[in-house]
């Protein structure tokens, strides 16, 4: 079942395998702010658009002292291929055990075509410099999303 995280709560730390044969931890990004976007699957239409949008705005996020990491249950090899194919320039971390997905409450029951299954709810978390949740977007619609997250990151001290 999804965990409830609220604004001001400490963001659950994690260490995950990531693209480029390395590991990333939430604490590695400090003292920057961090955008964590959880997405269902590498190289699918919505996920590709979202990752490309964040990549296109990476320099503007960096100017706002904000790092970006995408997390899905896909493996590192899939992430590497996804990044190469679409020239993505953001960190992608792998959570095949779904522990971080559960910690952030994005591993949820979904329904499609009358079928119920577990999956990732496309969600984004903005983490402040102190490691606390500053803003949450759930059931994200991709169009315009990265720009809205950037605006919030720029407004956050």
Secondary structure, 3 states (H helix, E strand, C coil): CCCCCCCCCECCCCEEEECCCEEEEHHHHCCCEEEEEECCCCCCHHHHHHHHHHHHCHHHHHHCCEEEEEEECCCHHHHHHHHHHHCCCCEEEECCCCHHHHHCCCEEEEEECCEEEEEECCEEEEECCCCEEEEEECCCCCCCHHHHHHHHHHHCC
